[in-house]
Amino acid sequence: MAAMAQGPLGNCQLQNLLDERGITPAEFARRIGWSSRMVYHWCSNKRKMSLEAVYAASQFLGVPMEALYDWNKPSKKAQAERQ
């Protein structure tokens, strides 16, 4: 079986952003209207956030949407193969 190509979306940075602001995941969930279980999954990288959730989190935290995830840049080899 062939290995799956890794996409550009890396680890979720939500937990780090919450820690920097002294906000617990449970408090964050309550304030943005998502379940605390779903926020736990995002913070522990068990599930990816939806676009709607990324937008809501970025607005609440006052950060660009891109700040919610690490972004994997394609290697030079992968870029060359695409051309």
N, CA, C and O atoms as CSV, one atom per row, in Angstrom:
chain,resi,resn,atom,element,x,y,z
A,1,MET,N,N,0.837,-1.170,0.000
A,1,MET,CA,C,0.000,0.000,0.000
A,1,MET,C,C,0.887,1.241,0.000
A,1,MET,O,O,1.866,1.312,0.743
A,2,ALA,N,N,0.542,2.210,-0.833
A,2,ALA,CA,C,1.317,3.446,-0.945
A,2,ALA,C,C,1.072,4.338,0.264
A,2,ALA,O,O,-0.029,4.364,0.815
A,3,ALA,N,N,2.096,5.060,0.668
A,3,ALA,CA,C,1.962,6.000,1.775
A,3,ALA,C,C,1.148,7.201,1.323
A,3,ALA,O,O,1.258,7.651,0.183
A,4,MET,N,N,0.333,7.708,2.230
A,4,MET,CA,C,-0.470,8.885,1.910
A,4,MET,C,C,0.404,10.125,1.987
A,4,MET,O,O,1.268,10.241,2.856
A,5,ALA,N,N,0.170,11.034,1.081
A,5,ALA,CA,C,0.902,12.298,1.109
A,5,ALA,C,C,0.420,13.121,2.290
A,5,ALA,O,O,-0.777,13.190,2.567
A,6,GLN,N,N,1.336,13.725,2.961
A,6,GLN,CA,C,0.975,14.561,4.097
A,6,GLN,C,C,0.514,15.915,3.595
A,6,GLN,O,O,1.194,16.539,2.780
A,7,GLY,N,N,-0.614,16.368,4.065
A,7,GLY,CA,C,-1.161,17.649,3.660
A,7,GLY,C,C,-0.466,18.796,4.362
A,7,GLY,O,O,0.437,18.587,5.172
A,8,PRO,N,N,-0.891,20.008,4.047
A,8,PRO,CA,C,-0.238,21.177,4.611
A,8,PRO,C,C,-0.618,21.464,6.065
A,8,PRO,O,O,0.051,22.256,6.728
A,9,LEU,N,N,-1.671,20.839,6.564
A,9,LEU,CA,C,-2.151,21.131,7.906
A,9,LEU,C,C,-1.408,20.297,8.934
A,9,LEU,O,O,-1.471,19.068,8.906
A,10,GLY,N,N,-0.706,20.960,9.840
A,10,GLY,CA,C,0.050,20.274,10.882
A,10,GLY,C,C,-0.707,20.247,12.194
A,10,GLY,O,O,-1.931,20.116,12.199
A,11,ASN,N,N,-0.005,20.370,13.298
A,11,ASN,CA,C,-0.608,20.294,14.623
A,11,ASN,C,C,-1.414,21.538,14.961
A,11,ASN,O,O,-1.061,22.657,14.587
A,12,CYS,N,N,-2.504,21.308,15.678
A,12,CYS,CA,C,-3.358,22.399,16.150
A,12,CYS,C,C,-2.639,23.156,17.272
A,12,CYS,O,O,-2.052,22.545,18.165
A,13,GLN,N,N,-2.690,24.457,17.218
A,13,GLN,CA,C,-2.035,25.307,18.218
A,13,GLN,C,C,-3.012,25.902,19.224
A,13,GLN,O,O,-2.648,26.780,20.005
A,14,LEU,N,N,-4.259,25.420,19.205
A,14,LEU,CA,C,-5.283,25.977,20.083
A,14,LEU,C,C,-4.881,25.914,21.549
A,14,LEU,O,O,-5.000,26.908,22.265
A,15,GLN,N,N,-4.405,24.751,22.010
A,15,GLN,CA,C,-4.043,24.629,23.425
A,15,GLN,C,C,-2.974,25.644,23.805
A,15,GLN,O,O,-3.060,26.260,24.867
A,16,ASN,N,N,-1.968,25.827,22.955
A,16,ASN,CA,C,-0.910,26.812,23.240
A,16,ASN,C,C,-1.482,28.219,23.316
A,16,ASN,O,O,-1.121,28.991,24.204
A,17,LEU,N,N,-2.376,28.556,22.386
A,17,LEU,CA,C,-2.976,29.888,22.383
A,17,LEU,C,C,-3.849,30.111,23.613
A,17,LEU,O,O,-3.867,31.207,24.173
A,18,LEU,N,N,-4.563,29.086,24.027
A,18,LEU,CA,C,-5.379,29.199,25.246
A,18,LEU,C,C,-4.488,29.354,26.474
A,18,LEU,O,O,-4.760,30.182,27.343
A,19,ASP,N,N,-3.415,28.547,26.544
A,19,ASP,CA,C,-2.484,28.633,27.676
A,19,ASP,C,C,-1.884,30.027,27.795
A,19,ASP,O,O,-1.767,30.561,28.897
A,20,GLU,N,N,-1.506,30.617,26.671
A,20,GLU,CA,C,-0.923,31.963,26.679
A,20,GLU,C,C,-1.878,32.997,27.257
A,20,GLU,O,O,-1.448,34.011,27.806
A,21,ARG,N,N,-3.170,32.737,27.132
A,21,ARG,CA,C,-4.188,33.685,27.580
A,21,ARG,C,C,-4.823,33.304,28.918
A,21,ARG,O,O,-5.688,34.017,29.426
A,22,GLY,N,N,-4.386,32.175,29.485
A,22,GLY,CA,C,-4.922,31.729,30.766
A,22,GLY,C,C,-6.379,31.277,30.676
A,22,GLY,O,O,-7.145,31.432,31.627
A,23,ILE,N,N,-6.750,30.719,29.530
A,23,ILE,CA,C,-8.122,30.250,29.321
A,23,ILE,C,C,-8.109,28.730,29.248
A,23,ILE,O,O,-7.304,28.148,28.522
A,24,THR,N,N,-8.991,28.092,29.992
A,24,THR,CA,C,-9.075,26.634,29.928
A,24,THR,C,C,-9.871,26.226,28.688
A,24,THR,O,O,-10.689,26.996,28.187
A,25,PRO,N,N,-9.626,25.015,28.201
A,25,PRO,CA,C,-10.437,24.528,27.075
A,25,PRO,C,C,-11.937,24.515,27.385
A,25,PRO,O,O,-12.755,24.805,26.512
A,26,ALA,N,N,-12.297,24.180,28.628
A,26,ALA,CA,C,-13.717,24.159,29.008
A,26,ALA,C,C,-14.324,25.556,28.944
A,26,ALA,O,O,-15.445,25.724,28.464
A,27,GLU,N,N,-13.596,26.550,29.422
A,27,GLU,CA,C,-14.073,27.939,29.365
A,27,GLU,C,C,-14.186,28.401,27.915
A,27,GLU,O,O,-15.165,29.044,27.537
A,28,PHE,N,N,-13.190,28.073,27.116
A,28,PHE,CA,C,-13.212,28.422,25.696
A,28,PHE,C,C,-14.436,27.803,25.020
A,28,PHE,O,O,-15.144,28.479,24.274
A,29,ALA,N,N,-14.683,26.517,25.282
A,29,ALA,CA,C,-15.832,25.821,24.691
A,29,ALA,C,C,-17.136,26.507,25.076
A,29,ALA,O,O,-18.003,26.728,24.231
A,30,ARG,N,N,-17.265,26.837,26.338
A,30,ARG,CA,C,-18.484,27.493,26.815
A,30,ARG,C,C,-18.693,28.841,26.133
A,30,ARG,O,O,-19.812,29.194,25.762
A,31,ARG,N,N,-17.611,29.581,25.974
A,31,ARG,CA,C,-17.730,30.932,25.437
A,31,ARG,C,C,-17.942,30.988,23.929
A,31,ARG,O,O,-18.520,31.951,23.426
A,32,ILE,N,N,-17.476,29.954,23.185
A,32,ILE,CA,C,-17.708,29.994,21.737
A,32,ILE,C,C,-18.838,29.071,21.300
A,32,ILE,O,O,-19.215,29.062,20.128
A,33,GLY,N,N,-19.380,28.294,22.233
A,33,GLY,CA,C,-20.548,27.489,21.916
A,33,GLY,C,C,-20.287,26.111,21.337
A,33,GLY,O,O,-21.195,25.500,20.775
A,34,TRP,N,N,-19.063,25.608,21.462
A,34,TRP,CA,C,-18.747,24.250,21.029
A,34,TRP,C,C,-18.688,23.367,22.262
A,34,TRP,O,O,-18.496,23.862,23.373
A,35,SER,N,N,-18.850,22.077,22.079
A,35,SER,CA,C,-18.782,21.167,23.231
A,35,SER,C,C,-17.343,21.089,23.743
A,35,SER,O,O,-16.385,21.204,22.979
A,36,SER,N,N,-17.220,20.891,25.047
A,36,SER,CA,C,-15.871,20.774,25.623
A,36,SER,C,C,-15.178,19.524,25.096
A,36,SER,O,O,-13.952,19.497,24.990
A,37,ARG,N,N,-15.942,18.497,24.768
A,37,ARG,CA,C,-15.354,17.272,24.210
A,37,ARG,C,C,-14.712,17.560,22.854
A,37,ARG,O,O,-13.610,17.087,22.576
A,38,MET,N,N,-15.398,18.338,22.009
A,38,MET,CA,C,-14.854,18.670,20.697
A,38,MET,C,C,-13.590,19.522,20.849
A,38,MET,O,O,-12.606,19.303,20.143
A,39,VAL,N,N,-13.615,20.479,21.758
A,39,VAL,CA,C,-12.433,21.324,21.987
A,39,VAL,C,C,-11.274,20.457,22.478
A,39,VAL,O,O,-10.134,20.671,22.066
A,40,TYR,N,N,-11.543,19.492,23.343
A,40,TYR,CA,C,-10.501,18.564,23.795
A,40,TYR,C,C,-9.880,17.837,22.595
A,40,TYR,O,O,-8.659,17.708,22.507
A,41,HIS,N,N,-10.728,17.362,21.673
A,41,HIS,CA,C,-10.215,16.658,20.489
A,41,HIS,C,C,-9.324,17.566,19.654
A,41,HIS,O,O,-8.303,17.121,19.130
A,42,TRP,N,N,-9.697,18.822,19.529
A,42,TRP,CA,C,-8.861,19.760,18.760
A,42,TRP,C,C,-7.528,19.986,19.466
A,42,TRP,O,O,-6.464,19.920,18.852
A,43,CYS,N,N,-7.608,20.254,20.771
A,43,CYS,CA,C,-6.390,20.560,21.539
A,43,CYS,C,C,-5.422,19.384,21.584
A,43,CYS,O,O,-4.210,19.582,21.675
A,44,SER,N,N,-5.942,18.171,21.522
A,44,SER,CA,C,-5.086,16.985,21.584
A,44,SER,C,C,-4.776,16.422,20.195
A,44,SER,O,O,-4.217,15.331,20.076
A,45,ASN,N,N,-5.135,17.158,19.156
A,45,ASN,CA,C,-4.878,16.775,17.763
A,45,ASN,C,C,-5.525,15.449,17.369
A,45,ASN,O,O,-5.014,14.737,16.505
A,46,LYS,N,N,-6.642,15.123,18.000
A,46,LYS,CA,C,-7.382,13.922,17.622
A,46,LYS,C,C,-8.314,14.198,16.451
A,46,LYS,O,O,-8.646,13.288,15.691
A,47,ARG,N,N,-8.733,15.439,16.304
A,47,ARG,CA,C,-9.588,15.857,15.188
A,47,ARG,C,C,-9.151,17.231,14.721
A,47,ARG,O,O,-8.625,18.033,15.492
A,48,LYS,N,N,-9.381,17.486,13.439
A,48,LYS,CA,C,-9.082,18.799,12.868
A,48,LYS,C,C,-10.293,19.708,13.042
A,48,LYS,O,O,-11.435,19.253,12.981
A,49,MET,N,N,-10.042,20.966,13.254
A,49,MET,CA,C,-11.120,21.942,13.380
A,49,MET,C,C,-11.750,22.202,12.009
A,49,MET,O,O,-11.065,22.195,10.986
A,50,SER,N,N,-13.054,22.430,12.008
A,50,SER,CA,C,-13.728,22.828,10.776
A,50,SER,C,C,-13.345,24.270,10.467
A,50,SER,O,O,-12.835,24.987,11.327
A,51,LEU,N,N,-13.593,24.678,9.249
A,51,LEU,CA,C,-13.311,26.062,8.868
A,51,LEU,C,C,-14.101,27.027,9.741
A,51,LEU,O,O,-13.585,28.068,10.148
A,52,GLU,N,N,-15.345,26.685,10.027
A,52,GLU,CA,C,-16.183,27.520,10.888
A,52,GLU,C,C,-15.579,27.650,12.288
A,52,GLU,O,O,-15.570,28.735,12.870
A,53,ALA,N,N,-15.074,26.535,12.820
A,53,ALA,CA,C,-14.473,26.548,14.154
A,53,ALA,C,C,-13.172,27.346,14.163
A,53,ALA,O,O,-12.907,28.086,15.111
A,54,VAL,N,N,-12.363,27.203,13.123
A,54,VAL,CA,C,-11.111,27.972,13.031
A,54,VAL,C,C,-11.427,29.468,12.998
A,54,VAL,O,O,-10.767,30.267,13.662
A,55,TYR,N,N,-12.434,29.831,12.224
A,55,TYR,CA,C,-12.814,31.247,12.138
A,55,TYR,C,C,-13.285,31.760,13.499
A,55,TYR,O,O,-12.854,32.823,13.946
A,56,ALA,N,N,-14.173,31.003,14.160
A,56,ALA,CA,C,-14.690,31.423,15.468
A,56,ALA,C,C,-13.563,31.551,16.486
A,56,ALA,O,O,-13.520,32.511,17.255
A,57,ALA,N,N,-12.649,30.579,16.488
A,57,ALA,CA,C,-11.527,30.617,17.429
A,57,ALA,C,C,-10.616,31.805,17.144
A,57,ALA,O,O,-10.164,32.476,18.071
A,58,SER,N,N,-10.345,32.067,15.872
A,58,SER,CA,C,-9.456,33.186,15.530
A,58,SER,C,C,-10.070,34.522,15.950
A,58,SER,O,O,-9.369,35.414,16.429
A,59,GLN,N,N,-11.379,34.649,15.765
A,59,GLN,CA,C,-12.057,35.879,16.178
A,59,GLN,C,C,-12.031,36.031,17.700
A,59,GLN,O,O,-11.762,37.116,18.215
A,60,PHE,N,N,-12.309,34.953,18.406
A,60,PHE,CA,C,-12.325,34.987,19.860
A,60,PHE,C,C,-10.940,35.296,20.429
A,60,PHE,O,O,-10.804,36.091,21.359
A,61,LEU,N,N,-9.918,34.659,19.860
A,61,LEU,CA,C,-8.553,34.811,20.381
A,61,LEU,C,C,-7.823,36.027,19.816
A,61,LEU,O,O,-6.772,36.412,20.327
A,62,GLY,N,N,-8.376,36.632,18.764
A,62,GLY,CA,C,-7.735,37.803,18.166
A,62,GLY,C,C,-6.454,37.466,17.418
A,62,GLY,O,O,-5.486,38.226,17.448
A,63,VAL,N,N,-6.460,36.317,16.746
A,63,VAL,CA,C,-5.287,35.889,15.973
A,63,VAL,C,C,-5.737,35.580,14.545
A,63,VAL,O,O,-6.918,35.325,14.310
A,64,PRO,N,N,-4.800,35.601,13.590
A,64,PRO,CA,C,-5.162,35.181,12.231
A,64,PRO,C,C,-5.537,33.690,12.226
A,64,PRO,O,O,-5.053,32.916,13.052
A,65,MET,N,N,-6.387,33.311,11.304
A,65,MET,CA,C,-6.795,31.910,11.207
A,65,MET,C,C,-5.593,30.983,11.060
A,65,MET,O,O,-5.603,29.870,11.586
A,66,GLU,N,N,-4.567,31.426,10.355
A,66,GLU,CA,C,-3.371,30.615,10.126
A,66,GLU,C,C,-2.643,30.262,11.419
A,66,GLU,O,O,-1.885,29.293,11.458
A,67,ALA,N,N,-2.868,31.040,12.475
A,67,ALA,CA,C,-2.181,30.802,13.748
A,67,ALA,C,C,-2.716,29.583,14.488
A,67,ALA,O,O,-2.082,29.111,15.431
A,68,LEU,N,N,-3.871,29.066,14.079
A,68,LEU,CA,C,-4.482,27.940,14.781
A,68,LEU,C,C,-3.828,26.603,14.463
A,68,LEU,O,O,-4.042,25.629,15.185
A,69,TYR,N,N,-3.042,26.538,13.407
A,69,TYR,CA,C,-2.366,25.294,13.012
A,69,TYR,C,C,-0.944,25.579,12.566
A,69,TYR,O,O,-0.640,26.660,12.062
A,70,ASP,N,N,-0.069,24.581,12.759
A,70,ASP,CA,C,1.242,24.599,12.115
A,70,ASP,C,C,0.975,24.261,10.659
A,70,ASP,O,O,0.089,23.462,10.355
A,71,TRP,N,N,1.728,24.857,9.770
A,71,TRP,CA,C,1.546,24.588,8.340
A,71,TRP,C,C,2.800,23.927,7.813
A,71,TRP,O,O,3.898,24.470,7.931
A,72,ASN,N,N,2.631,22.742,7.227
A,72,ASN,CA,C,3.742,22.000,6.636
A,72,ASN,C,C,3.983,22.544,5.238
A,72,ASN,O,O,3.104,22.494,4.378
A,73,LYS,N,N,5.159,23.052,5.025
A,73,LYS,CA,C,5.504,23.550,3.696
A,73,LYS,C,C,5.968,22.374,2.843
A,73,LYS,O,O,6.712,21.524,3.331
A,74,PRO,N,N,5.543,22.305,1.576
A,74,PRO,CA,C,6.007,21.215,0.720
A,74,PRO,C,C,7.520,21.280,0.530
A,74,PRO,O,O,8.097,22.362,0.425
A,75,SER,N,N,8.148,20.117,0.487
A,75,SER,CA,C,9.587,20.069,0.268
A,75,SER,C,C,9.902,20.541,-1.152
A,75,SER,O,O,9.026,20.571,-2.015
A,76,LYS,N,N,11.147,20.902,-1.377
A,76,LYS,CA,C,11.555,21.324,-2.723
A,76,LYS,C,C,11.362,20.181,-3.720
A,76,LYS,O,O,11.014,20.406,-4.879
A,77,LYS,N,N,11.594,18.953,-3.251
A,77,LYS,CA,C,11.410,17.790,-4.119
A,77,LYS,C,C,9.942,17.660,-4.524
A,77,LYS,O,O,9.642,17.410,-5.692
A,78,ALA,N,N,9.035,17.825,-3.574
A,78,ALA,CA,C,7.594,17.722,-3.865
A,78,ALA,C,C,7.163,18.841,-4.800
A,78,ALA,O,O,6.337,18.621,-5.685
A,79,GLN,N,N,7.708,20.037,-4.617
A,79,GLN,CA,C,7.376,21.158,-5.494
A,79,GLN,C,C,7.847,20.873,-6.917
A,79,GLN,O,O,7.132,21.159,-7.877
A,80,ALA,N,N,9.056,20.309,-7.056
A,80,ALA,CA,C,9.613,20.009,-8.364
A,80,ALA,C,C,8.800,18.923,-9.064
A,80,ALA,O,O,8.614,18.973,-10.280
A,81,GLU,N,N,8.313,17.938,-8.297
A,81,GLU,CA,C,7.508,16.871,-8.883
A,81,GLU,C,C,6.178,17.374,-9.409
A,81,GLU,O,O,5.629,16.790,-10.342
A,82,ARG,N,N,5.653,18.434,-8.840
A,82,ARG,CA,C,4.381,19.009,-9.279
A,82,ARG,C,C,4.517,19.782,-10.582
A,82,ARG,O,O,3.532,19.991,-11.290
A,83,GLN,N,N,5.731,20.206,-10.899
A,83,GLN,CA,C,5.918,21.040,-12.083
A,83,GLN,C,C,6.084,20.237,-13.339
A,83,GLN,O,O,6.251,20.806,-14.418
